[in-house]
Amino acid sequence: MQTASKKVINGWAMYDWANSVYSLVITSSIFPAYYEGVTSGKRIVFLGRVFDQPSALYDYAVAISFLAVALLSPLLSSIADAFGNKKRFMQFFCYMGSLSCCAMYWFQPDNPQLGIVLFILASIGFGASIVFYNAYLPEIAAVKDQDKVSAKGFALGYVGSVLLLLICLAMVTKPAMFGIANSTKASQISFLLTGIWWMGFAQFTFAVLPKSKANPVSKSHNVFTKGYAELRKVWNELTHQPTLKRFLAAFFFLGMGVETVMYSAALFAKQQIFPNTGNKETDAANGGKLILTILIIQIVAIGGSYLFSFFSKKIGNLRVLLVGVLIWAGICAWAYFVYTEIAFYCLAGTVGLVMGGIQSLSRSTYSKLMPPTKDTASYFSFYDVCDKVSTVIGMITFGMVTEGLGGMRNAVLFLMTYFIISFFIFLYTLIKQQPELQVA
């Protein structure tokens, strides 16, 4: 197949620009800082259980949202394949997520339960829309262009999200300049802006993405069970695709570590490096430093996504992934010993270097290793289910270790286990890969 027109490619990549602000503002910076600020030292009651450590509740909320996406995505992918309406489902979950972000404006210190519920809904919207977004990649880009197109999406996402975060950073640290009463209100306005940005810029994507082709075979089956049957079919087909099977196993453990770090980094920084002191000026300054740290990660990640793509052409995808996994393991060990701001800024830069690159390269490597098929949504549904389930396990174990060992520092060190396992599976995959797949 030929790569789609520049207009379609740019439109597809613009969805990263649109929805990456959720990852940055909601999951990585302002929402965790706001949540930690309004729940610090409190006991939170949620669904009948008392949480002495609110950060664990946050971890479990992430796990719940990703579990919901993992359970729903096979059904949704089945319907999308049968009727060729990937874009409609992508739109639905985009609006669900973005409107939930807007509603976070009403998340007040006295109703943390509302904040958690909206966070779960927004996370489901974000995660489910990505299922269909990723499934478009092999439909619009030839194999030789998929690394480049995938990297373009991630890079645009980092640029767009950094731009909005700069605006939010200015509001949170200098609310009076914008006529805002205080940093608390500025954070709430940031949630509203995130939803509007996500929904608004997604229109460029929806305007140019082609309508998917319906799969007549799918229509002859029960559309409500076909998605799960497709997952089982993909699972069975993996027995004849050993390289892809090993890649997915390594990716599964990698996801346990990477996604957990990404979702917990801001809370870790807020607790361990920039804690609340009770002094409004100091706490506002610490909030600004936290957001600055996230900015460092995002800016470095823009170059990191292209750097990984560049080296993948020189030495192969799997070798680059091996290096990336080793760096991630080192990051966990390093984080355990970090106590100063300067050391944490250096750590953040290292995280940024490997964060975007390893995500982008994982997605494009999987796309390359997929067998020729028209059921791209089914294969990418399997990929996304692996990603979501790994995140669920990672966040649950992280929350349990945090509660059981009395803090996040030990839990971060525990994450090294996942990266070490992933490294050895990737290494075995590289050694055993089929000759025709040397490109990976």
N, C-alpha and C positions, 0 to 999 in steps of 0.2 A: 504493500500500500504506500501511497504518497502522503507526506505530512500535509496537514490542512493548511489553509491560507494563513498569512501572518495575522489577519484580523481575528480569526478563530483562536489561534494560539494565544494572542495577546488577551483576548476575552476570557479564555480559560484561566490563564495565569492571574487575571484580575480578581478572581475569586479568592486567591491567596491574599491579595492586597486587602480585600473586603473583610474576610473572616479572621485573619491573623491578629486583628486588634483584640479579638476575644481572648486568644491565647496569651497575649501580652498584658493587656489591661486587667482582665478578669482573673485569669488563672495564675499569672506570673508576677504581678506587681501591686496594683492599687487595691483590688479586692482582698487578696490575702493580708495586706498591711492593714486595711480597714477592719477586716474580720478579726485579726489579732488584737487590734486596738480596742475594739468594742467588747471583746470577750475575754481579754487578759485578766487572769485572777478570778474568773467567774466559773460557776458550775452550770453547765448548759443541759437542760432537759430536752431530749428529742426522741419522739416516739416511745415515751415511757422510760427511757434509759437516761441516767445521769452521767455526764461526761465531765470528769475533773480536769482533763486536758482537752480543751476545745480543738487543738490542732489535730487530734485523733479523729474527732467528728468530721473535720474538713477532709481528712484522708478517706474516711469511709464514704463521704458524700461523692467524692470523685469516683470511688470504686462502684457505687450504686449506679451512677450515670453511665459509666462505661459498660457495666453489666447489662443495663437496659439496651444499649446500642448493640451489644454483641448478640442479644437474644432477638432483637427486632430486625437487624440487617439482613439475615437470610430471607425472611418473609418479604421485606421491602425489595430486595434484589430480584426475587422471583417475579414479583409483580412488574418491576421495571423491565426485566428481560422479556416477559410475556407480551407486554403492551407497548414497549418502546418509550416509556415515559420517565427515564432517569431524571430529566430536567425538572419535571413536576415535583417529584419527591425531594429533589435537591432544594427547590424553592420552598416547599412546605417546611422543611426542617431549618432552612435558613431563617424564615420568618418566625418560627417557634423560638429559635435561639436568640435572635436579635430583639424580639419583643420582651423576652424574659430579662435580657440585659437592661432594657429600658425600664422595666418594672422594678429593678434593683434600686432605683432612685428612692423608693419608699422603704428600703432596708434601714431601719433605725437601730440604735444601740439597745432599745428595749424589746426588739422582736428579732433576735438572731435566727429563730426558726424560719421566718419568712425568707431571710437571706439564703439559708441553706436550701430551701425548696426551690427558689428561683435559680440558684446556682446549679442545682441538679438538672432542672429543665433546660437551662441554657447549654449545659454540657452535653445533654442528649441531642439538642438541636445542632450543636457544633459537630459532634462526632458522627451523627447520622448523615449530615449533608456531605461530609468528607468521603463517605462510602461511595456516593455517586460521583462526586468530583474526581476522585482517583480513578474510577472505572472509565472515565472519559479518556484518560491518557493514551491507552493503546488504540483507541478509536480515532484520535486526531493526530498522532505522531508516529512516524515510521520508527522501527527499532533503533536505527542509527542515530535518531534525533531525540530519543526519549530521555537520556541523561541530561541533555541541554535544556529540553523543555521543562522537565521536572525541576531542575535547578533554577530556571527562570521564575517558576511559580513561587518557590521558597524565597528567592531573593526579593521579588516584589512584595511578598508578605512581610518580610523583615523591614523593608523600606517604609511601607504604608503604616505598619504598626508602630514603628519608631516615631513617625511624624505625629500620629495622634497622641502617643505617650508624651512627647515633648509638650504638647498643648496641655495635657492633663497634669504633667509635672509642674508647669508654670502655675496652673490654677491651685494645685494642692499646696505648693510652697509659698505662693504669694496670692492668696485669695482676695485680699483687699484690692489688688490691681484690677480685678475683674468684677468688682462690686459684689463679691461673695462673702457671706458672713464669716465663715471659718473653713478650715481644711476638711472638716467632716462633711459639710455641705458640698464642698468642691469635689470630694470623692464620689458623692452621690450623683453629681452632675456628670462626672466622668463615666459612670455606668450608663447614663442616658445617652451620652455622646457615642459610646461604643456601639450600642444597639442601632443608633441612627446611621453611623458610618458603615457598619456591617450590611444593613439592609439596603442602604443607598447605593454603595459601590457594586453590590452584587447585581444590580440591574444591568451593568455593562456586560457581565457574564451571561446572564439570562437572555440578553438581546441577540447574542451571536452564536451561542452553542447550538449545534445542529440537533434535530430531533433524532433520538436513537431509533435504530431499526428494530421492529418487533420480531420476536423469535416465534415462528408458527408452531414449532415443536412444543414450546412451553405452554401454549394455549390448550393443548390437548390433555394436559395434566391438571390436577388440583392446584390452583395458583397459591393456595394458602399453605400447602405442604411442599410444593416444588422446591422452594428455596432451601429447606433443610435437606431435601433429597439431593439437591445440587451440591451442598456441602459434603454430604456423604460420598457423592460421586467424585468430587475433587479429592477427597481423602483417599478413596480407593485408587484413583489415578496416580496418586503420589508414589504408589508402590512401583510404578514403571518410570518414575522420574526421580531417581535417587538424589541428584544434585539439588533439585528444587525442594525435596523433602528435608534434606539436611540444612539448606538455607533457611527454611521456615522454622526449624527447630532452634537454630542459632538466633534468628530474628526474634523468636518468642522470648528467650531469656534476655536478649538485648533490650526488648521493650519493657520487661519488668524493671530494669534498671533505669533506662533513659527517661521513660515517661514518669516514673516516680520522682526522679531528681527534678525534672521540669516542673511538676506540680507541687513539689514540696520545698523548692529552693527559696521562695520568697518567705515562707513561714519560718524556715530555718534561719534565714538572715535576720528576720525581725526578732526572733527569740534570742539568737546566740550572738549576733554582731551589733544590731541596732535595736536594743530592747527599749520598752517604754520605761520612762524614769519618773513620770508624774509631773515633769516640768513641760509646759506647753511648747515653749520655744525649742527646747532640746528635742522633744519628741517630733516636732515638725521638721527640724533639721535632719533627724534620723530617718524620717519618712522620705525626705528628699534624697538622702544618700542611698536608700534602698532602691528608689526608682532610678537613680543614676547607675547603680550596679546593673539593673535590668537593661538599661540603655547600652551599657558596655557590651553585654552579652549579645544583644540584637545587632549592633553595628558590626561586631566581629563576625557574627554568624552570616552576614551578607557575603563577606569574602570567603568564609568557610565553605558555603554551599558550592561556590564556583571552584574553590581550591580542590575539594574532593572530586568534583567532576573532571577537573584538569588531570589530576593524578590517576584517575580511573582509566583514562585513555592511555596513560604511559605504562602503568604496571598492572592494570586489571582491577575490577570492582572488588573482588574478594580480598585482595592484598590490602587495598585501602581500608576496607571495613575492619580487617584485623588490626591495623594500626589504630583506627578510631576506637575500637573496643578496649585496647590496652590503655589508651589515654583516659577513657571513661573510668576504668578501674583505678587508675592513679588519682583521678579527681576525687573519688570517694575516700581514699586513704588520706589525701591532702586535706579534705574538708574536716576530717576528724581532729586535725591538729591546728586548724585556723581559728585564731582568736582576735586578730587585729584587722582594722579596716583595710590597710594596704595589702595585706596578704589575701584578704577576701576579694579585693578588686582584681588581683592577679589571677585568682582562682576563677572568677567570673569570666575573665577574658579567655581562659582555657576552655571553659564550658561553651562559650560562644563559638569558638573555633570548630568544635566537633559536633555541636548540637544540630545546626542546619545541615551540615555536610552529610552526617550519617543518616539523617532522616531522608534527605533527598536521594542519596545513593541507594538506600535500602529499597525505596519505592521503585526506582528505575531498574535496579538489579532484578527484582521480582518480576517486573514487566518483561525483561529480556528472557528470563528463564521459563516463563509461561509457555506452554505448548500452543501451537496455532489453534485458535478457537473463536467462535462467534459469541460464546457465553462469557464475555469479559467481566460482566457484573458478578457472575458466580465466582470466578477466580479471585476477583478483588474483594468480594464479600468474604471469602475464606481468609484472605490476607488481613482484612480489617477485623474479622472476628479474632484472629490470632493476636492482633495488635491490642484490641480492646480487652480480651481475656487476660493477656499478660499484664495490662495496666491494672485490672481489677486485683489480680493476685499480688502484684507489686505494692499497690496502695494499701491493701488489707494487711499484708505482712508488715509493711512499714508502720502502719498505725498500731498494730499489735506489739511490735518491738518497741515503739515509742512509749506505749502504756506500760508494757512489762518491764522495761529497763529504765523507765523514768525520764526519758528525754529523747530528742531527735538526733543527738550527736552519735550515739551508739547505733541508731537505726540507719544512719547514712553509711557508717562503716560496714554494716551488714549487707548493704547493697552490692558491695564488691563481689559477693558470691555469685550473683547473677551474671556480672560481666566476665568473670573468670570462666564460668561454664560456657557462655556464648563464645568466648575466644577459642576454646578448644574445639567446639563444634565447627566454627568457621574454618579453623585450621584443617580439620579433617575433611571438610567440604572442598577446600582448595586442593588438598592432596589427591582426593578421589574424584574430582570433577571430570566430566566426560570431555574428551578432546574437542568435540564440536562446540563446547561452551567455554572455550578458553577466554573469550571476550569478557566473561564474568569473573 
